[in-house]
Amino acid sequence: MKVATYLLLLKIAVLISVLLTIGIIGMNIYTYFFQLGPQIGAGPQAYFQTLAFEHIILAMLYLVIAFCSFKLLAGTADQQLISRKNLFFVKGILWVLLALLLTKMTFAWFIGNSVMIPSNRRLYFRVVGILGSTWELLVAFIVIFILAVVFEKAVCLKEEETLTI
């Protein structure tokens, strides 16, 4: 198969993930505003409201990642993989991953308040909750960070090569 065929399959996969993410956002907005109601208080309703709000934010950030991925794939279709435009989208994915990581950490910390456990174990539960909910994003952030650094060096080398006579 040609590279263009693989790009077509990847674009289709990104578009399917976008459609699923839009559905998730719609369901959580419906849950947040119509099923749970606008009041915020204590109890299970506030917990589910926090979860719905978290899922809305995370899904929107995933939409940004899907957009950057689609633009990155579209930028590679013209056989110009190493370019400033593609570097911009790789760094965009990196920053959105950082926002995802911080969002998940913040909500894991606040959701740790709603669990009924003894006060001497609350900090332990929060730390375990944060690590349990974010380790995949942390690994993805590190991998994309390394990719962005290597990609930036490659762009600099390519620009330097074009200036050399």
Secondary structure as GFF3:
##gff-version 3
##sequence-region A 1 165
A	DSSP	alpha_helix	3	30	.	.	.	ID=ss1
A	DSSP	pi_helix	31	35	.	.	.	ID=ss2
A	DSSP	alpha_helix	44	76	.	.	.	ID=ss3
A	DSSP	alpha_helix	84	111	.	.	.	ID=ss4
A	DSSP	three_ten_helix	119	121	.	.	.	ID=ss5
A	DSSP	alpha_helix	122	163	.	.	.	ID=ss6
###
